[in-house]
Amino acid sequence: MANHKSAAKRARQATRRTAVNSKRKGAVRTEEKKLIKALEAKNVKELPALLSALTSKLTRAAQKGVFGKNTASRKIGRLSARVQALLGK
């Protein structure tokens, strides 16, 4: 338990931030799974929209510090390479 008023506030903020970060991370994982499932099913029509949504969520999460910038970039690069290979570009 916090002994000071400021320490108690930091504890409350940490709890709140953890919940928000967890939600963001979950949203990214969900988008990633949707994209991978579409890749495996070779669903060409949905791929660009799914990749765009994942890129948006990953970039936002990286800006907010949920993921590192390089981690987000690596995930986007690898998945977009898979999408481009399937689309034939």
Secondary structure by P-SEA (a helix, b strand, c coil): ccccaaaaaaaaaaaaaaaaaaaaaaaaaaaaaaaaaaaaaccccaaaaaaaaaaaaaaaaaaaccccaaaaaaaaaaaaaaaaaaacc
